[in-house]
Amino acid sequence: MILDGKCPKGPIQTSWDRHRFDLKLVNPANKRKYKVLVVGTGLAGGAAAASLGELGYNVEAFCYQDSARRAHSIAAQGGINAAKNYPNDGDSIYRLFYDTIKGGDFRAREADVWRLAQVSNNIIDQCVAQGVPFARDYAGYLDNRSFGGAQVSRTFYARGQTGQQLLLGAYSALSRQVKAGTVKLFARTEMLDLVVVDGEAKGITVRDLITGEIRTHVGDAVVLATGGYVNVFYLSTNAMGCSVTANWRAHKKGAFFANPCYTQIHPTCIPQSGDHQSKLTLMSESLRNDGRCWAPKKKGDNRHPNDIPEDERDYYLERKYPSFGNLAPRDIASRAAKEQCDDGRGVGPGGRGVNLDFSAAIKRVGEHTIRERYGNLFEMYEKITDENAYKQPMRMYPAPHYSMGGLWVDYNCESNVPGLFVLGEANFSVHGANRLGASALMQGLADGYFVIPYTIANYLAKTKPGTVTADHPECKKSVEDVKAYNNRLMNINGKKTVSEFHRELGKIMWENVGMARSEESLKDAIKRIPVLREEFWNNVKVTGKGEELNQQLENAGRVADFLEFGELMAKDALHRNESCGGHFRVEHQMPDGEAKRDDENYCYVGAWEFKGVDKEPELHKEPLTFENVHLAVRSYK
Amino acid sequence: MNLTLHVWRQSGPKAPGKLEQYEAKNVSPDQSFLEMLDEVNEHLIKEGKDPIAFDHDCREGICGMCSQVINGVPHGGQERTTVCQLHMRRFNDGDTIYIEPWRALAFPIQKDLIVDRNALEKIMQAGGYTSCHTGGVADGNAILVPKVDADYAMDAAECIGCGACVAACPNGSAMLYTSAKVAQLAALPQGQAEAAERVCAMTEAMQEAGFGNCSNHYECMAACPKGINVKFIAKLNREYQKALFK
């Protein structure tokens, strides 16, 4: 099937405005007749629930945490992009659009990215109005900094806690709607199934994580904003609860999964210290504004970094990419770091690390300024590593961070299942094969505040409200299915814990489907994952009962889904016989080791249809056309 | 290193709870406190026992989900540190460690170390926002905010809503938490229009939820993983008085 992204035709500069005009509206008096279910309360979900509530719709919002404010968007550090051109350095909507298309290695839709760039400016205004304390200069104007993949300063920030402040802004808007009674919030509630009636999304089946009750909530449309899936690698920068579950269960009910093999490996994470580790901690990319990446020139040089003289250091990013230097995009910086380590010049335990050195910046602007810019990050680094990065370089290694793939959506953020909308990291739309820094916050809020309020109306206007109630056979069936699934997990009573399986899966994924993939490694993963999955369903041990607070059961369901999803991810990576962005196939590289794209054969979105566990999924393609930014070799040199 | 743990176990909100003893063996100093507990749980599961339930999520010290009282101190007593960022190198081989949930009337226990912090939500819903509509707002630079004010607001805004301040306070007061939001918005031009209504509504919600009052123990500030300053409580009181005289 050739998928249609339903992008507006004609000049891109006016595409969103024209499209918005063409979308149907719902009369204000009718809005309250519709109920929208929003799953996830991060930047995308929180903003969407608040905006839809404010418009007058009945909204039910769900999150698995105890509070909407704890969504993992909170952990984003560096900043949010907007094309305001406040610093007068040549920025424009067009340039942000251009940088994002190029940064994503020409695997994103032009129209979606244009819209993102256009509404980016509204986002900043919105957040300022909410009282988000963005960094300001002494005159009282908003301050900017630069980020990877761009040569202008377009990143707005709030110390090293930008994600936190933006999320709290959305959360405050959401709290206001809860008070107003337009939004009903269900915390500690996890979506475990999508209810599809006559081909349209009409509800979700959830587990109350406190009581264990399984029940269905019905609505006129469902919005998924459930984040990313890189916890499939076990160790990642995501929060422990981040999973593919909501997306995967929707996929099993017919929603196509697009580009699952596109995962971002973030270049600046604190290296792993041992096997006991449960997660990895990211250090904001903004550190590369002042930190210089280097590795010793000599192999196995294990002198203290401060004892290695200047001429024996290789500032590899500045050497290889003179125009972008330390601000090269994430996929490029990650691969470059891995290269140094693979060459035997890595630092720290196991040689899995490179230096991120602030000594030159401290000499230039003083420790006080560096402390002001990144103080909390230095503190965090010290807690984890017991090292003082003001006195010696930080050690960094790439780690799984963000998923550019997700459920397939059209220009309206609607999946191929009518009535199922997908926002933020959970969809696939704007990042292509590599997400530039400071653009995830932008997408989450763009989708939530400024896209879904318009596009969902177009669907609802054509829909009769309240047609499905909780006693509908599909709802009952969904509840029974979820109960049966959970009972199956509870009754295996095997010998291995859920975490042991997750760790084993993570190892297969990282080694075979990680930063560099080959036909051989992917085929190996595709062989090994089903074997592990089979073992899981025969040998996992889940203690306790289903009808109570049971964290083992929660985790078991999430890992069960990863065990199916991981295989799809490997299959997607195998079929894509090219390298692009974060998807690096070792067979497809330039003589100098850069990613080699194949536009002739792979310039499309790969969207997979679920056909059953242990059955081959079916690939559907949405061809990508580039009319404004012409396909070209991506160079940061 | 090897440690002896005394952990609060309670199967449900109404069930009786008690401290139970566990051994944590071969703990690495590089492990986080939660990773140490993960490992204890792995052993419990293998023995067919119920693992210790505790709240956690980002494990980066920012989501505010983790909530354990360690040796009598919320988050374990390392300055400006959440439990998830507390590392085992702060302990010694052979140590005995007591682990309990947040203790406060307004935070009923759900299970083991997990408490219900919904009361904090109620305070936020009462007025912890500016009532601006989505879209149609002024350009970001049209509202000038002096750097000093922006920095002050940011100092307050850093609160992660974990509730350690409440757990540390002998009165079970949520005034540090509430004051952070009130102070942040009162310091900014965007928040000033509703400042009087906000401080009254949030104060009322705080009282309704069963939190105590501040009597200047400063335990909240000592326990706060983000170092939120008690000066914001003074600001809260000033804002409240200003509102009363309005």
Contacts between the chains, C-beta under 8 A, distances in Angstrom:
chain1	res1	chain2	res2	distance
A	47	B	134	8.0
A	50	B	134	7.2
A	51	B	134	4.6
A	54	B	133	6.5
A	54	B	134	5.9
A	65	B	57	6.1
A	65	B	63	7.4
A	65	B	65	6.2
A	66	B	55	6.7
A	66	B	65	6.8
A	66	B	116	7.4
A	66	B	117	5.9
A	66	B	118	7.6
A	67	B	64	7.8
A	67	B	117	6.8
A	67	B	120	7.3
A	67	B	121	6.0
A	67	B	161	6.8
A	69	B	64	7.2
A	69	B	124	8.0
A	69	B	161	5.7
A	70	B	57	5.9
A	70	B	58	7.6
A	70	B	63	4.4
A	70	B	64	6.1
A	70	B	65	5.2
A	72	B	57	7.4
A	72	B	58	6.1
A	72	B	63	7.1
A	74	B	58	6.8
A	74	B	62	5.5
A	74	B	63	5.3
A	74	B	64	8.0
A	74	B	160	7.9
A	75	B	58	4.9
A	75	B	60	5.2
A	75	B	62	5.0
A	75	B	63	6.7
A	84	B	140	7.3
A	84	B	141	7.9
A	86	B	141	6.6
A	122	B	135	6.6
A	124	B	140	4.6
A	125	B	137	5.0
A	125	B	138	6.6
A	125	B	139	5.7
A	125	B	140	5.0
A	126	B	132	7.6
A	126	B	134	6.4
A	126	B	135	7.1
A	126	B	137	5.9
A	127	B	140	7.8
A	128	B	137	7.5
A	128	B	140	4.1
A	128	B	143	6.0
A	128	B	190	7.0
A	129	B	130	6.6
A	129	B	132	4.1
A	129	B	137	3.9
A	129	B	138	7.0
A	129	B	143	7.7
A	129	B	190	5.9
A	130	B	129	7.1
A	130	B	130	5.6
A	130	B	132	6.1
A	130	B	190	7.2
A	131	B	129	7.9
A	131	B	130	5.1
A	131	B	153	7.4
A	131	B	184	6.7
A	131	B	185	5.2
A	131	B	188	5.1
A	131	B	190	4.6
A	131	B	191	5.0
A	132	B	157	7.9
A	133	B	145	7.7
A	133	B	150	5.2
A	133	B	151	7.9
A	133	B	153	4.0
A	133	B	154	4.2
A	133	B	157	5.2
A	133	B	184	6.7
A	133	B	188	6.9
A	134	B	140	7.5
A	134	B	150	7.1
A	135	B	150	6.9
A	135	B	154	8.0
A	136	B	145	5.3
A	136	B	146	7.2
A	136	B	147	4.8
A	136	B	150	4.1
A	137	B	147	6.2
A	138	B	146	7.4
A	138	B	147	4.9
A	139	B	144	7.3
A	140	B	144	3.4
A	140	B	145	5.3
A	140	B	146	5.0
A	140	B	147	7.0
A	140	B	150	8.0
A	141	B	141	5.4
A	141	B	144	6.8
A	142	B	140	5.4
A	142	B	141	5.8
A	156	B	140	8.0
A	158	B	154	6.1
A	158	B	157	7.5
A	159	B	154	6.1
A	159	B	158	7.9
A	161	B	62	7.1
A	161	B	158	6.5
A	164	B	62	6.0
A	164	B	158	7.7
A	164	B	160	7.5
A	165	B	154	7.7
A	165	B	157	6.0
A	168	B	157	6.8
A	171	B	124	7.6
A	172	B	124	7.1
A	172	B	128	5.6
A	172	B	129	3.6
A	172	B	130	7.5
A	173	B	129	6.3
A	173	B	134	7.3
A	175	B	121	7.3
A	175	B	124	4.7
A	175	B	125	4.6
A	175	B	128	5.9
A	175	B	129	5.8
A	176	B	125	7.6
A	176	B	129	4.5
A	176	B	131	6.3
A	178	B	121	8.0
A	178	B	125	5.1
A	179	B	125	4.4
A	179	B	126	6.9
A	185	B	121	7.8
A	187	B	118	7.6
A	187	B	121	7.9
A	210	B	110	6.0
A	239	B	57	4.4
A	239	B	58	4.4
A	239	B	59	7.1
A	239	B	63	6.5
A	240	B	56	6.2
A	240	B	57	5.6
A	240	B	58	7.8
A	240	B	59	6.3
A	241	B	57	5.3
A	273	B	30	4.4
A	274	B	28	5.8
A	274	B	30	5.7
A	274	B	31	7.6
A	276	B	28	5.6
A	276	B	30	7.5
A	276	B	31	5.0
A	276	B	35	5.4
A	276	B	39	6.7
A	277	B	31	7.9
A	277	B	35	6.7
A	278	B	32	7.5
A	278	B	34	7.1
A	278	B	35	5.1
A	278	B	38	5.9
A	278	B	59	6.5
A	279	B	59	4.9
A	279	B	60	7.9
A	281	B	59	7.7
A	281	B	60	5.4
A	282	B	60	7.6
A	379	B	80	7.2
A	380	B	60	7.1
A	380	B	61	6.5
A	380	B	85	7.1
A	383	B	61	7.7
A	383	B	81	6.4
A	383	B	85	4.9
A	383	B	86	8.0
A	383	B	87	6.5
A	384	B	32	8.0
A	384	B	85	7.3
A	384	B	87	7.1
A	386	B	87	7.6
A	386	B	89	6.4
A	449	B	134	5.3
A	449	B	135	7.4
A	450	B	134	7.8
A	450	B	135	7.0
A	453	B	134	7.1
A	495	B	46	7.6
A	497	B	42	5.5
A	497	B	45	4.9
A	497	B	46	6.8
A	499	B	38	7.2
A	499	B	42	6.4
A	500	B	42	7.8
A	541	B	45	6.0
A	541	B	46	7.3
A	541	B	48	7.8
A	543	B	44	8.0
A	543	B	45	5.6
A	543	B	48	6.7
A	543	B	49	7.1
A	543	B	50	5.6
A	543	B	51	6.6
A	544	B	50	5.7
A	548	B	11	7.9
A	548	B	12	7.4
A	548	B	111	7.7
A	549	B	12	7.9
A	549	B	53	6.1
A	549	B	110	6.0
A	549	B	111	4.6
A	549	B	114	6.9
A	551	B	51	7.3
A	551	B	53	5.7
A	552	B	45	6.8
A	552	B	51	6.4
